[in-house]
Amino acid sequence: MKKKPWIDETGACRCESCGKKVPRDALFWERGLGYCKACFREIERERKKRHSDS
């Protein structure tokens, strides 16, 4: 899947979830979208929780 970061009007990359500015090389990728480390960890926690509930 193609990585497609959210780039604001100033050209900075932003987290898809919280909107925090994050350097492109520090983004964590999920389904082609970039997230900051904290939001990505939350996504992983939710994924693990869903899988353990199944």
N, CA, C and O atoms as a GROMACS GRO file, in nm:
protein
  216
    1MET      N    1   0.085  -0.118   0.000
    1MET     CA    2   0.000   0.000   0.000
    1MET      C    3   0.089   0.124   0.000
    1MET      O    4   0.192   0.128   0.068
    2LYS      N    5   0.049   0.222  -0.074
    2LYS     CA    6   0.126   0.346  -0.085
    2LYS      C    7   0.116   0.427   0.045
    2LYS      O    8   0.008   0.444   0.100
    3LYS      N    9   0.230   0.476   0.092
    3LYS     CA   10   0.233   0.560   0.212
    3LYS      C   11   0.195   0.702   0.174
    3LYS      O   12   0.258   0.763   0.088
    4LYS      N   13   0.090   0.752   0.238
    4LYS     CA   14   0.038   0.884   0.204
    4LYS      C   15   0.021   0.967   0.332
    4LYS      O   16  -0.084   0.960   0.397
    5PRO      N   17   0.124   1.045   0.368
    5PRO     CA   18   0.114   1.124   0.492
    5PRO      C   19   0.023   1.245   0.475
    5PRO      O   20   0.000   1.295   0.365
    6TRP      N   21  -0.028   1.291   0.589
    6TRP     CA   22  -0.104   1.416   0.593
    6TRP      C   23   0.000   1.528   0.595
    6TRP      O   24   0.080   1.536   0.688
    7ILE      N   25  -0.002   1.613   0.495
    7ILE     CA   26   0.090   1.725   0.486
    7ILE      C   27   0.009   1.854   0.498
    7ILE      O   28  -0.083   1.877   0.418
    8ASP      N   29   0.043   1.936   0.597
    8ASP     CA   30  -0.034   2.059   0.619
    8ASP      C   31   0.009   2.170   0.522
    8ASP      O   32   0.093   2.148   0.434
    9GLU      N   33  -0.050   2.286   0.537
    9GLU     CA   34  -0.026   2.398   0.446
    9GLU      C   35   0.118   2.451   0.451
    9GLU      O   36   0.162   2.519   0.359
   10THR      N   37   0.190   2.419   0.559
   10THR     CA   38   0.330   2.463   0.569
   10THR      C   39   0.426   2.357   0.515
   10THR      O   40   0.547   2.381   0.509
   11GLY      N   41   0.374   2.242   0.477
   11GLY     CA   42   0.457   2.134   0.425
   11GLY      C   43   0.502   2.034   0.529
   11GLY      O   44   0.578   1.942   0.499
   12ALA      N   45   0.456   2.050   0.653
   12ALA     CA   46   0.493   1.958   0.762
   12ALA      C   47   0.401   1.836   0.761
   12ALA      O   48   0.282   1.846   0.730
   13CYS      N   49   0.458   1.720   0.795
   13CYS     CA   50   0.377   1.599   0.809
   13CYS      C   51   0.308   1.601   0.945
   13CYS      O   52   0.363   1.650   1.043
   14ARG      N   53   0.188   1.546   0.948
   14ARG     CA   54   0.111   1.542   1.072
   14ARG      C   55   0.055   1.403   1.096
   14ARG      O   56   0.030   1.328   1.002
   15CYS      N   57   0.036   1.371   1.223
   15CYS     CA   58  -0.024   1.244   1.263
   15CYS      C   59  -0.170   1.242   1.217
   15CYS      O   60  -0.242   1.340   1.236
   16GLU      N   61  -0.213   1.132   1.158
   16GLU     CA   62  -0.350   1.120   1.110
   16GLU      C   63  -0.451   1.122   1.224
   16GLU      O   64  -0.567   1.158   1.203
   17SER      N   65  -0.410   1.084   1.344
   17SER     CA   66  -0.503   1.074   1.455
   17SER      C   67  -0.510   1.202   1.538
   17SER      O   68  -0.618   1.259   1.556
   18CYS      N   69  -0.394   1.247   1.589
   18CYS     CA   70  -0.396   1.362   1.681
   18CYS      C   71  -0.356   1.494   1.616
   18CYS      O   72  -0.378   1.601   1.675
   19GLY      N   73  -0.298   1.489   1.496
   19GLY     CA   74  -0.260   1.611   1.426
   19GLY      C   75  -0.125   1.668   1.465
   19GLY      O   76  -0.086   1.775   1.416
   20LYS      N   77  -0.050   1.599   1.552
   20LYS     CA   78   0.081   1.646   1.594
   20LYS      C   79   0.178   1.646   1.476
   20LYS      O   80   0.176   1.555   1.393
   21LYS      N   81   0.264   1.750   1.469
   21LYS     CA   82   0.368   1.753   1.366
   21LYS      C   83   0.470   1.643   1.394
   21LYS      O   84   0.518   1.629   1.506
   22VAL      N   85   0.501   1.565   1.291
   22VAL     CA   86   0.595   1.454   1.303
   22VAL      C   87   0.683   1.452   1.178
   22VAL      O   88   0.630   1.458   1.067
   23PRO      N   89   0.816   1.444   1.193
   23PRO     CA   90   0.900   1.432   1.074
   23PRO      C   91   0.861   1.306   0.996
   23PRO      O   92   0.829   1.203   1.055
   24ARG      N   93   0.864   1.314   0.865
   24ARG     CA   94   0.820   1.202   0.782
   24ARG      C   95   0.894   1.072   0.817
   24ARG      O   96   0.834   0.965   0.818
   25ASP      N   97   1.023   1.083   0.845
   25ASP     CA   98   1.099   0.961   0.875
   25ASP      C   99   1.070   0.906   1.015
   25ASP      O  100   1.119   0.799   1.050
   26ALA      N  101   0.991   0.976   1.096
   26ALA     CA  102   0.954   0.929   1.229
   26ALA      C  103   0.809   0.880   1.234
   26ALA      O  104   0.762   0.837   1.339
   27LEU      N  105   0.738   0.885   1.122
   27LEU     CA  106   0.600   0.836   1.119
   27LEU      C  107   0.597   0.684   1.127
   27LEU      O  108   0.686   0.616   1.078
   28PHE      N  109   0.492   0.633   1.190
   28PHE     CA  110   0.465   0.490   1.195
   28PHE      C  111   0.346   0.468   1.102
   28PHE      O  112   0.248   0.543   1.106
   29TRP      N  113   0.354   0.364   1.019
   29TRP     CA  114   0.256   0.347   0.912
   29TRP      C  115   0.155   0.235   0.941
   29TRP      O  116   0.191   0.126   0.986
   30GLU      N  117   0.030   0.264   0.913
   30GLU     CA  118  -0.079   0.168   0.925
   30GLU      C  119  -0.173   0.193   0.808
   30GLU      O  120  -0.233   0.300   0.798
   31ARG      N  121  -0.186   0.094   0.722
   31ARG     CA  122  -0.273   0.102   0.605
   31ARG      C  123  -0.247   0.226   0.519
   31ARG      O  124  -0.339   0.289   0.468
   32GLY      N  125  -0.119   0.260   0.505
   32GLY     CA  126  -0.079   0.370   0.419
   32GLY      C  127  -0.088   0.508   0.481
   32GLY      O  128  -0.056   0.608   0.416
   33LEU      N  129  -0.131   0.516   0.607
   33LEU     CA  130  -0.143   0.646   0.675
   33LEU      C  131  -0.038   0.656   0.784
   33LEU      O  132  -0.004   0.556   0.847
   34GLY      N  133   0.013   0.777   0.807
   34GLY     CA  134   0.120   0.799   0.905
   34GLY      C  135   0.068   0.846   1.040
   34GLY      O  136  -0.022   0.930   1.048
   35TYR      N  137   0.127   0.790   1.147
   35TYR     CA  138   0.087   0.823   1.284
   35TYR      C  139   0.209   0.851   1.368
   35TYR      O  140   0.318   0.801   1.340
   36CYS      N  141   0.191   0.932   1.474
   36CYS     CA  142   0.299   0.952   1.571
   36CYS      C  143   0.312   0.824   1.653
   36CYS      O  144   0.226   0.736   1.647
   37LYS      N  145   0.419   0.814   1.728
   37LYS     CA  146   0.447   0.691   1.804
   37LYS      C  147   0.336   0.660   1.904
   37LYS      O  148   0.294   0.545   1.916
   38ALA      N  149   0.288   0.760   1.975
   38ALA     CA  150   0.184   0.738   2.077
   38ALA      C  151   0.054   0.688   2.014
   38ALA      O  152  -0.006   0.593   2.066
   39CYS      N  153   0.012   0.747   1.906
   39CYS     CA  154  -0.113   0.705   1.841
   39CYS      C  155  -0.097   0.566   1.780
   39CYS      O  156  -0.191   0.486   1.783
   40PHE      N  157   0.019   0.538   1.724
   40PHE     CA  158   0.043   0.407   1.665
   40PHE      C  159   0.038   0.298   1.773
   40PHE      O  160  -0.017   0.190   1.750
   41ARG      N  161   0.095   0.326   1.889
   41ARG     CA  162   0.088   0.230   2.000
   41ARG      C  163  -0.056   0.203   2.039
   41ARG      O  164  -0.093   0.089   2.067
   42GLU      N  165  -0.138   0.306   2.041
   42GLU     CA  166  -0.281   0.289   2.074
   42GLU      C  167  -0.350   0.203   1.969
   42GLU      O  168  -0.433   0.118   2.003
   43ILE      N  169  -0.318   0.224   1.843
   43ILE     CA  170  -0.374   0.142   1.736
   43ILE      C  171  -0.335  -0.005   1.756
   43ILE      O  172  -0.419  -0.094   1.743
   44GLU      N  173  -0.210  -0.029   1.789
   44GLU     CA  174  -0.164  -0.166   1.814
   44GLU      C  175  -0.235  -0.228   1.933
   44GLU      O  176  -0.272  -0.346   1.928
   45ARG      N  177  -0.254  -0.151   2.041
   45ARG     CA  178  -0.326  -0.202   2.159
   45ARG      C  179  -0.468  -0.242   2.122
   45ARG      O  180  -0.516  -0.348   2.162
   46GLU      N  181  -0.536  -0.156   2.047
   46GLU     CA  182  -0.674  -0.186   2.007
   46GLU      C  183  -0.680  -0.310   1.918
   46GLU      O  184  -0.771  -0.392   1.931
   47ARG      N  185  -0.584  -0.324   1.827
   47ARG     CA  186  -0.580  -0.440   1.739
   47ARG      C  187  -0.562  -0.568   1.820
   47ARG      O  188  -0.632  -0.667   1.797
   48LYS      N  189  -0.470  -0.566   1.916
   48LYS     CA  190  -0.447  -0.683   2.002
   48LYS      C  191  -0.570  -0.715   2.085
   48LYS      O  192  -0.605  -0.831   2.104
   49LYS      N  193  -0.636  -0.611   2.134
   49LYS     CA  194  -0.757  -0.629   2.216
   49LYS      C  195  -0.867  -0.696   2.131
   49LYS      O  196  -0.933  -0.788   2.177
   50ARG      N  197  -0.885  -0.649   2.008
   50ARG     CA  198  -0.988  -0.707   1.919
   50ARG      C  199  -0.957  -0.852   1.891
   50ARG      O  200  -1.048  -0.935   1.891
   51HIS      N  201  -0.830  -0.884   1.866
   51HIS     CA  202  -0.793  -1.022   1.833
   51HIS      C  203  -0.809  -1.115   1.954
   51HIS      O  204  -0.845  -1.232   1.938
   52SER      N  205  -0.782  -1.063   2.074
   52SER     CA  206  -0.795  -1.147   2.192
   52SER      C  207  -0.941  -1.168   2.230
   52SER      O  208  -0.975  -1.266   2.296
   53ASP      N  209  -1.029  -1.076   2.189
   53ASP     CA  210  -1.173  -1.088   2.217
   53ASP      C  211  -1.240  -1.186   2.123
   53ASP      O  212  -1.350  -1.233   2.152
   54SER      N  213  -1.176  -1.218   2.012
   54SER     CA  214  -1.237  -1.307   1.911
   54SER      C  215  -1.239  -1.450   1.954
   54SER      O  216  -1.286  -1.536   1.880
   0.00000   0.00000   0.00000
